[in-house]
């Protein structure tokens, strides 16, 4: 049985084709520049060379048709018959308060997503276009929506409400929703396994650091606070988003510089963050290289980003009243020792003690590692996220009628013997490249020793 997952952005479609019976990804890739000139698909099937092809994709329907034709291609594809695809899972950024878990898509669900577009104008319209396009191309299979906001529906009112007129919440839904929920779900469940704890007796601070970034406080296995708010703009400093600012700044710029509201919104979302500080760079690797070369703005961007993360860690540690582990995930979180190191600098007083050598050795998207010192009361873990697997498992369970909210549902990756076979195949290569990596891998045996320090 094959399940496809789709993550549709305004000008891109990411996809994965997964063999449920074999528990392995058959292919994955991305179509970029959808609706623009120069559309291109970058595709990789299991056991085959990477494949790239340019083809016009004036809309998402054309992009999805290109994906289908590519995965069926005799030379580069992954399956031989379109009927092998039995279900499609779709990432949806904003589910509002309507959805606390993934759902099967029907016309009523789609209409709800349309009504929520004002809460996520940069994301939900593209998600909806993708669902509509996929349903037209694959009309005979169930389509499922997996929402970034669902994980955070356990937050208490004291965390999700803003100190604004209550009527704004009642009439317009103005509240904190949070995002990156699929990533947080995966890493929270995996962290509990690696710590040898019941997930609902585990408290964590999880930092999802990439171009988009947010941080999540998890108490007894559920989300109780998060840095992103009504939209993905609030919170941490990101690639192009500003994160927390004085809310009067937009009005100041409109009055002082004559900016229009749309210009301000575009600036805060697409021209701020580390790009705004460096005036040139978004990729953190480029920023580090520039900083090493003496670029003071690049060095400042690193310090600012790490300082914001550190402040949130301190705040969430206080809110939780005790933390079993701090977890880093996503691109920068998984492969950015500089940001991780600076973010945890000086936190020994609260029981977070980083091992600098371990931190430098953890630079892989293929392995779960421990980077805290042996005598650190709070563990520091790096757990590569796997949002596609969560989407796939939710889709399968919805199709089979076995799915439920995460507090009443168990995922395959919660089993102690779970292994990601695709990532395991890359570990040996990473070990050859990075000195010290093998010693910090959280294999099953290592995870058992982590849960019981007396075993060391």
C-alpha positions in Angstrom: 0.0 0.0 0.0 1.4 3.4 -1.0 0.6 6.7 0.7 1.6 10.1 -0.8 2.1 13.2 1.3 2.0 16.7 -0.1 3.2 20.0 1.4 2.0 22.8 -0.9 3.4 26.3 -0.6 2.5 29.3 -2.6 5.1 28.4 -5.2 6.3 24.9 -4.3 5.0 21.4 -3.7 7.1 19.0 -1.6 6.1 15.3 -1.7 6.9 11.9 -0.4 5.8 8.5 -1.6 5.7 5.9 1.2 5.3 2.1 1.0 3.3 1.3 4.1 3.8 -2.4 4.0 7.6 -2.1 3.7 7.7 0.9 6.1 10.0 2.8 3.8 10.0 5.9 1.6 10.1 5.1 -2.1 10.6 8.6 -3.4 10.6 12.3 -2.4 11.2 15.6 -4.0 9.9 19.1 -4.7 8.5 21.1 -7.5 9.7 24.7 -7.3 8.6 27.9 -8.9 5.0 26.8 -9.3 2.9 29.5 -11.0 6.2 31.1 -12.1 8.6 30.8 -15.0 11.3 28.2 -14.8 9.3 25.5 -12.9 11.5 22.5 -12.0 11.1 19.2 -10.3 13.9 17.7 -8.2 13.2 14.0 -7.5 14.9 11.1 -5.8 13.7 7.6 -5.9 15.0 4.8 -3.6 18.1 3.2 -5.2 18.2 5.6 -8.2 20.1 8.7 -9.1 18.6 12.1 -8.4 16.5 13.5 -11.3 15.8 17.1 -12.3 13.4 18.3 -15.0 12.2 21.7 -16.0 8.5 21.9 -17.1 6.0 24.7 -16.9 3.6 24.5 -14.0 1.2 27.4 -14.2 -0.8 26.1 -11.3 -0.7 23.4 -8.5 -2.7 21.0 -10.6 0.0 21.0 -13.2 2.6 20.5 -10.5 0.9 17.5 -9.0 0.4 16.0 -12.4 4.1 16.4 -13.0 4.8 14.7 -9.7 2.5 11.8 -10.7 4.2 11.4 -14.1 7.6 11.5 -12.5 6.9 8.8 -9.8 5.5 6.6 -12.6 8.4 7.2 -14.9 10.0 3.8 -15.9 13.6 5.2 -15.5 13.3 7.6 -12.5 10.0 6.6 -10.9 9.0 4.6 -7.8 5.8 2.9 -8.7 4.4 1.4 -11.9 0.6 2.0 -11.4 -1.2 5.1 -10.1 -3.7 2.8 -8.5 -1.0 1.8 -6.0 -1.6 5.2 -4.2 -4.4 4.5 -1.7 -4.5 7.8 0.2 -3.0 11.3 0.2 -2.0 13.3 3.2 -1.9 17.1 3.0 -0.1 19.5 5.3 -2.4 22.4 6.3 -0.7 25.2 8.3 -3.8 26.7 10.1 -6.7 24.7 11.4 -7.8 27.4 13.9 -9.8 26.1 16.9 -11.9 23.8 14.6 -9.5 20.9 14.6 -7.6 19.3 17.4 -6.4 16.4 15.2 -6.0 15.3 11.6 -9.2 14.8 9.5 -10.5 13.3 6.3 -11.1 16.0 3.8 -14.6 16.6 2.5 -16.3 19.7 1.1 -17.3 20.9 4.5 -13.7 20.6 5.8 -12.4 22.5 2.8 -14.9 25.3 3.4 -13.7 25.6 7.0 -10.1 26.0 5.7 -11.4 28.8 3.3 -13.0 30.5 6.3 -9.7 30.4 8.1 -7.7 32.0 5.3 -7.6 35.4 7.0 -5.6 33.8 9.9 -2.9 32.4 7.6 -3.0 34.4 4.3 0.5 33.3 3.4 -0.1 29.6 3.9 -3.7 28.3 3.8 -4.6 29.5 0.3 -1.7 27.4 -1.1 -2.6 24.5 1.1 -6.2 24.7 -0.2 -5.1 24.9 -3.8 -3.0 21.8 -3.3 -5.8 19.8 -1.8 -8.2 20.9 -4.6 -5.6 20.0 -7.3 -4.8 16.6 -5.8 -8.5 15.7 -5.4 -9.0 16.5 -9.1 -6.0 14.4 -10.2 -6.6 11.6 -7.7 -10.4 11.7 -7.2 -10.9 8.1 -6.1 -8.7 8.0 -3.0 -9.2 9.5 0.5 -7.5 12.8 1.2 -6.5 13.8 4.7 -5.5 17.1 6.3 -2.7 17.2 8.9 -2.7 20.6 10.6 0.3 22.4 12.2 -2.0 24.0 14.8 -3.7 20.8 16.1 -0.9 19.8 18.5 -1.2 23.1 20.3 -4.9 22.8 21.1 -4.0 21.6 24.6 -2.7 25.0 25.6 -4.5 26.6 28.5 -6.3 29.9 28.0 -3.7 31.8 30.1 -1.2 30.8 27.4 -3.1 31.2 24.2 -5.1 34.4 24.9 -3.7 37.9 24.3 -4.4 40.8 26.7 -6.7 42.4 24.1 -10.4 43.1 24.2 -12.0 39.7 24.7 -14.4 40.4 22.0 -11.6 40.2 19.5 -11.1 36.6 20.4 -14.9 35.9 20.5 -15.7 37.4 17.2 -12.4 37.2 15.2 -10.5 34.3 16.7 -7.6 36.5 17.8 -5.5 34.1 20.0 -2.2 32.2 20.0 -2.5 29.1 17.8 1.1 28.0 17.3 2.7 26.1 14.4 5.2 23.4 13.6 2.9 21.1 15.5 3.7 18.0 13.4 7.4 18.4 14.1 6.8 19.0 17.8 4.6 15.9 18.0 7.3 13.7 16.5 10.2 15.0 18.5 8.2 15.0 21.8 7.3 11.3 21.3 10.8 10.4 20.3 12.3 12.3 23.2 10.2 10.3 25.7 11.4 7.0 24.1 15.1 8.1 24.3 14.7 9.2 27.9 13.0 5.9 28.8 9.9 7.8 30.2 6.2 7.6 29.8 5.4 10.4 27.3 2.7 11.8 29.6 5.2 12.1 32.4 7.8 13.9 30.3 8.4 17.7 30.2 10.4 19.2 27.4 11.5 22.4 25.7 11.7 21.8 22.0 13.3 24.3 19.6 12.4 23.8 16.0 15.0 26.1 14.3 15.1 26.5 10.6 14.2 29.3 8.2 10.9 29.3 10.2 11.5 28.8 13.9 9.5 28.3 17.0 9.9 26.9 20.5 7.4 24.7 22.4 6.9 24.0 26.1 5.6 20.5 26.6 4.4 19.4 30.1 3.4 15.8 30.7 3.4 15.1 27.0 1.2 17.9 25.7 1.8 21.4 24.4 1.2 24.1 27.1 2.9 27.1 25.4 4.6 28.1 22.2 6.3 31.1 20.7 4.4 31.5 17.4 1.0 33.2 17.8 -2.0 34.1 15.7 0.4 33.8 12.7 3.9 32.3 12.2 5.4 35.8 12.6 5.7 36.0 16.4 8.4 34.6 18.6 11.9 33.7 17.7 14.1 35.5 15.2 13.9 33.6 11.9 15.3 33.6 8.4 13.2 36.5 7.1 10.6 37.0 9.9 11.2 39.4 12.7 9.7 37.5 15.6 8.8 39.4 18.8 8.7 43.2 18.3 7.0 46.2 19.9 3.6 46.2 18.2 3.8 50.0 17.8 6.7 49.7 15.4 4.4 49.1 12.3 2.4 52.3 13.1 5.6 54.2 13.7 7.0 53.2 10.2 3.7 54.0 8.5 3.6 57.4 10.1 7.4 58.2 9.8 8.3 56.5 6.5 4.9 56.6 4.7 4.8 52.8 4.4 1.5 51.2 3.6 0.1 48.3 5.7 0.9 45.7 3.0 4.5 47.0 2.8 5.0 46.7 6.5 3.5 43.2 6.5 5.8 42.1 3.7 8.8 43.6 5.4 8.1 41.9 8.7 7.6 38.5 7.0 10.0 38.5 4.1 12.7 41.2 4.8 13.4 40.9 8.5 14.9 38.2 10.7 18.6 37.4 10.1 18.2 38.7 6.5 17.2 42.1 7.9 20.2 42.2 10.3 22.8 41.0 7.8 21.1 42.8 4.8 22.3 39.9 2.7 22.1 36.4 4.2 19.4 33.9 5.2 21.3 30.6 5.2 22.9 30.3 8.6 26.0 28.6 7.1 26.6 31.7 5.0 26.1 33.9 8.0 28.7 31.9 10.0 31.2 32.2 7.2 30.7 35.9 6.9 31.0 36.3 10.7 34.3 34.4 10.6 35.5 36.7 7.8 34.8 39.7 10.0 31.3 40.8 9.0 30.0 42.4 12.2 26.4 42.4 11.1 26.6 38.6 10.5 28.1 38.1 13.9 25.4 40.3 15.4 22.7 38.2 13.7 24.1 35.0 15.3 24.2 36.6 18.7 20.6 38.0 18.4 19.1 34.7 17.2 20.8 32.7 19.9 19.9 35.2 22.6 16.2 35.1 21.7 16.2 31.3 21.9 18.0 31.5 25.3 15.4 33.9 26.7 12.5 31.6 25.6 14.3 28.5 27.2 14.5 30.4 30.5 10.9 31.5 30.3 9.6 28.0 29.5 11.7 26.4 32.1 10.1 28.6 34.7 6.6 28.0 33.2 7.1 24.2 33.3 8.7 24.1 36.8 11.2 21.4 35.7 12.5 20.1 32.4 13.6 16.6 31.5 15.3 17.7 28.3 15.9 20.5 25.9 15.5 19.2 22.3 16.8 20.8 19.1 15.3 19.9 15.7 14.9 21.1 12.1 17.7 22.3 9.8 19.6 24.7 12.1 18.6 22.8 15.2 19.9 19.5 13.8 23.1 20.8 12.1 23.9 24.2 13.7 26.2 23.7 16.7 27.0 27.4 16.8 23.5 28.5 17.4 22.8 25.6 19.8 26.0 26.4 21.8 25.3 30.1 22.1 21.6 29.5 22.9 22.6 27.3 25.9 25.5 29.5 27.1 25.4 30.3 30.8 22.4 28.1 31.6 24.4 25.8 33.9 22.8 27.5 36.9 19.4 26.0 35.9 20.7 22.5 35.3 21.5 22.7 31.6 25.1 21.8 30.9 26.3 21.4 27.3 29.3 19.3 26.3 31.0 21.5 23.7 32.7 18.6 21.9 29.5 16.6 21.6 27.7 19.7 20.4 30.3 20.2 17.6 30.1 16.5 16.6 26.3 16.6 16.2 25.9 17.9 12.6 23.6 15.3 10.9 20.0 15.0 9.9 20.3 11.2 10.1 20.8 10.5 13.8 19.5 11.2 17.3 22.3 12.4 19.5 22.9 13.6 23.1 25.0 16.8 23.4 24.7 17.5 27.1 27.4 16.7 29.6 27.2 13.4 31.6 26.6 15.4 34.8 23.9 17.7 33.3 20.6 17.4 35.3 18.7 18.3 32.2 19.5 16.4 29.0 20.1 18.2 25.7 19.1 16.1 22.7 19.2 16.6 19.0 16.4 14.8 17.2 15.9 15.1 13.5 12.3 15.7 12.8 10.1 13.5 10.5 6.9 15.4 9.7 6.3 13.2 6.7 6.1 10.1 8.8 3.5 11.7 11.1 1.5 12.7 8.1 1.7 9.2 6.6 0.7 7.5 9.9 -2.2 9.9 10.5 -3.4 9.3 6.9 -3.2 5.6 7.1 -5.1 5.5 10.5 -7.8 7.9 9.2 -8.2 5.6 6.2 -8.5 2.5 8.4 -10.7 4.2 11.0 -8.2 3.7 13.8 -7.0 7.3 14.3 -7.5 9.5 17.3 -6.1 12.6 19.0 -2.4 12.0 19.9 -3.1 11.5 23.6 -5.1 8.4 22.7 -3.1 7.2 19.7 0.2 5.4 19.5 2.7 6.0 16.6 5.2 3.4 15.3 8.1 5.7 16.3 7.0 5.5 20.0 8.2 1.9 20.1 11.6 1.3 21.7 12.8 -0.8 18.7 11.8 1.8 16.1 14.5 2.6 13.5 14.4 4.9 10.5 15.9 2.7 7.9 16.5 5.4 5.3 18.5 7.5 7.8 20.3 4.5 9.2 21.7 3.9 5.7 23.4 7.3 5.8 24.9 7.1 9.3 28.1 5.3 8.4 28.9 8.1 5.9 28.2 10.8 8.5 30.4 9.0 11.0 33.3 8.9 8.5 32.9 12.7 8.0 32.4 13.9 11.6 34.8 13.0 14.4 33.1 12.0 17.6 29.6 11.5 16.1 29.6 7.8 16.8 30.1 8.3 20.5 27.0 10.5 20.9 24.5 8.4 18.9 21.4 7.4 20.8 21.1 3.8 19.7 18.8 1.5 21.6 21.6 0.5 24.1 22.7 4.1 24.5 19.1 5.2 25.1 18.8 2.6 27.9 21.9 4.0 29.6 20.5 7.5 29.2 17.3 6.5 31.0 19.4 4.9 33.8 22.7 6.8 34.3 23.8 4.1 36.8 24.3 1.8 33.9 27.3 3.9 32.7 
